[in-house]
């Protein structure tokens, strides 16, 4: 049993959005073509309140993309993005949502961010995805989406740690590369942890 996990392909992460990933919309046809190959498809969405801890606007005097510590957790400060109920938080309109079996909204608490599809950033609070996959008998997890070096990376690392055989579909993902070099670092780290880096033709 294998599952496809689509990470955060939302308007704010695509060109024109408040935290746009370069070429973020280019992966959508690849993801749409991938979905029929999987018996189970899950998709995550950042779904933040307006006062979310990750928004630089909520930290007067701090700089964009700087790091602060909140409740003992390191937090990168991003532009306000994917605010619950806004157009920016919606899936990109070209994503075919019909084959998606499970939607996971994450980062819903004001004081806690969530990069991984599996856990909030306290590394303890589950999103519910782990149990769903285990109940279905999923053994292999294929990840794609935005951004390769942030939410896709943390999701892949957690999937591997939880015992799933884990694949990153690289041409169905794009990186934000903040700070410079972060994308290469994330890809190398995934390889070193035993995560398979493939393209869609290998699925």
C-alpha positions as CSV (number, residue, x, y, z in Angstrom):
1,X,0.0,0.0,0.0
2,X,1.4,3.4,-1.0
3,X,0.2,6.9,-0.5
4,X,0.9,10.3,-2.1
5,X,1.2,13.3,0.2
6,X,0.7,16.7,-1.5
7,X,2.2,19.4,0.7
8,X,0.8,23.0,0.7
9,X,0.1,23.7,-3.0
10,X,-1.8,26.8,-2.0
11,X,-2.2,30.2,-3.7
12,X,0.1,32.1,-1.3
13,X,3.0,29.7,-2.1
14,X,2.5,30.1,-5.9
15,X,3.4,33.0,-8.1
16,X,1.4,36.1,-7.1
17,X,1.1,34.9,-3.5
18,X,2.5,36.5,-0.4
19,X,5.2,33.8,0.1
20,X,5.6,32.7,-3.5
21,X,8.0,29.9,-4.4
22,X,9.6,30.4,-7.8
23,X,7.9,28.0,-10.3
24,X,5.5,26.8,-7.6
25,X,2.7,26.5,-10.1
26,X,4.8,24.5,-12.6
27,X,4.5,21.3,-10.5
28,X,0.7,21.2,-10.6
29,X,0.4,19.3,-13.9
30,X,2.9,16.8,-12.6
31,X,1.0,16.3,-9.4
32,X,-2.3,15.9,-11.2
33,X,-0.8,13.2,-13.4
34,X,0.6,11.4,-10.3
35,X,-2.6,11.1,-8.3
36,X,-4.2,8.3,-10.4
37,X,-1.2,6.0,-9.6
38,X,-2.0,6.0,-5.8
39,X,-4.8,4.2,-3.9
40,X,-4.6,6.9,-1.2
41,X,-3.9,10.6,-1.6
42,X,-3.6,13.1,1.3
43,X,-3.0,16.9,1.0
44,X,-1.9,19.4,3.6
45,X,-2.8,23.0,3.9
46,X,-1.3,25.8,6.1
47,X,-4.3,27.2,7.8
48,X,-3.1,30.1,10.0
49,X,-4.9,32.6,12.3
50,X,-4.0,36.2,11.5
51,X,-2.0,36.5,14.8
52,X,0.2,33.5,13.9
53,X,3.6,33.3,15.5
54,X,5.3,32.8,12.2
55,X,4.3,36.1,10.7
56,X,7.0,38.8,10.8
57,X,4.2,41.4,11.0
58,X,3.4,40.0,14.5
59,X,7.0,40.6,15.7
60,X,7.6,44.4,15.6
61,X,11.3,45.2,15.2
62,X,12.3,41.8,13.9
63,X,13.3,41.2,10.2
64,X,11.8,39.1,7.6
65,X,13.3,35.5,7.5
66,X,15.1,36.1,10.8
67,X,14.8,33.5,13.6
68,X,13.3,34.1,17.0
69,X,12.7,31.7,19.9
70,X,9.1,31.3,21.1
71,X,8.3,29.0,24.0
72,X,11.6,27.3,23.5
73,X,11.0,26.6,19.8
74,X,13.1,28.3,17.0
75,X,10.8,30.1,14.6
76,X,11.6,31.6,11.2
77,X,9.6,34.8,10.5
78,X,7.8,34.7,7.2
79,X,5.4,37.1,5.5
80,X,1.8,36.6,6.5
81,X,0.5,33.7,4.5
82,X,-2.3,31.2,4.2
83,X,-4.6,33.0,6.7
84,X,-7.6,30.7,7.4
85,X,-10.5,31.4,5.1
86,X,-8.7,33.7,2.7
87,X,-8.0,33.2,-1.0
88,X,-4.3,32.8,-0.3
89,X,-5.0,29.7,1.8
90,X,-7.0,27.9,-0.8
91,X,-5.5,25.3,-3.1
92,X,-4.2,26.6,-6.4
93,X,-7.2,26.4,-8.7
94,X,-5.5,24.1,-11.2
95,X,-5.0,21.3,-8.6
96,X,-7.5,18.5,-9.1
97,X,-8.9,18.0,-5.7
98,X,-11.3,15.2,-6.6
99,X,-8.8,12.3,-6.1
100,X,-7.7,13.6,-2.7
101,X,-9.0,11.3,0.1
102,X,-7.8,13.3,3.2
103,X,-7.2,17.0,3.8
104,X,-4.9,18.0,6.7
105,X,-5.0,21.6,8.0
106,X,-1.9,22.5,10.0
107,X,-0.5,25.5,11.8
108,X,-4.0,26.3,13.2
109,X,-2.8,27.5,16.6
110,X,-1.6,31.1,17.1
111,X,1.5,30.2,19.1
112,X,2.7,27.1,17.2
113,X,3.8,26.6,13.6
114,X,3.6,23.4,11.7
115,X,6.0,22.4,8.8
116,X,5.6,18.7,8.8
117,X,2.5,16.9,7.5
118,X,2.8,14.6,10.6
119,X,3.5,16.9,13.6
120,X,3.3,20.5,14.7
121,X,6.7,22.2,15.3
122,X,6.7,21.2,19.0
123,X,7.5,17.7,17.5
124,X,4.8,16.2,19.8
125,X,1.4,17.3,18.6
126,X,0.2,15.0,15.8
127,X,-1.8,16.2,12.8
128,X,-3.6,12.8,12.5
129,X,-1.9,11.8,9.3
130,X,0.2,9.1,10.9
131,X,-2.7,7.2,12.3
132,X,-4.6,7.4,9.1
133,X,-1.8,5.9,7.1
134,X,-1.1,3.2,9.6
135,X,-4.8,2.2,9.7
136,X,-4.7,1.8,6.0
137,X,-1.6,-0.3,6.0
138,X,0.4,2.2,4.1
139,X,4.1,1.2,3.8
140,X,5.4,3.6,1.2
141,X,5.0,7.4,1.2
142,X,5.6,9.6,-1.8
143,X,5.9,13.4,-1.1
144,X,5.6,16.4,-3.3
145,X,4.6,20.0,-3.1
146,X,5.9,23.3,-1.6
147,X,8.4,23.9,-0.4
148,X,11.1,21.2,-0.9
149,X,13.4,22.6,1.7
150,X,10.8,23.5,4.4
151,X,7.4,21.6,4.7
152,X,8.2,18.9,2.2
153,X,11.6,18.3,3.9
154,X,10.2,18.1,7.4
155,X,7.4,15.8,6.2
156,X,9.8,13.5,4.5
157,X,12.1,13.3,7.5
158,X,9.2,12.5,9.8
159,X,7.8,9.9,7.4
160,X,11.1,8.1,7.3
161,X,11.5,8.3,11.1
162,X,8.0,6.8,11.5
163,X,9.0,3.8,9.6
164,X,7.6,4.5,6.1
165,X,9.7,3.9,3.1
166,X,9.9,7.5,1.9
167,X,10.3,9.0,-1.6
168,X,10.6,12.7,-2.6
169,X,9.2,13.3,-6.1
170,X,11.7,16.1,-7.0
171,X,10.1,17.3,-10.2
172,X,6.7,17.6,-8.4
173,X,8.3,19.9,-5.8
174,X,9.9,23.3,-5.6
175,X,12.2,24.9,-3.0
176,X,12.1,28.4,-1.4
177,X,15.9,28.2,-0.8
178,X,15.9,30.6,2.2
179,X,18.6,31.1,3.3
180,X,20.7,30.7,0.1
181,X,21.9,27.1,-0.1
182,X,19.1,25.6,2.0
183,X,17.6,23.6,-0.9
184,X,20.8,21.8,-1.6
185,X,21.3,21.2,2.1
186,X,17.8,19.8,2.5
187,X,18.2,17.4,-0.5
188,X,21.5,16.1,0.8
189,X,20.2,15.6,4.3
190,X,17.2,13.6,2.9
191,X,19.5,11.4,0.9
192,X,21.7,10.8,4.0
193,X,18.7,9.8,6.0
194,X,17.7,7.1,3.4
195,X,15.0,9.0,1.7
196,X,14.8,8.2,-2.0
197,X,14.9,11.2,-4.4
198,X,13.1,10.3,-7.6
199,X,11.2,11.9,-10.5
200,X,7.6,11.3,-11.5
201,X,8.5,8.9,-14.3
202,X,9.9,6.5,-11.7
203,X,6.7,6.3,-9.8
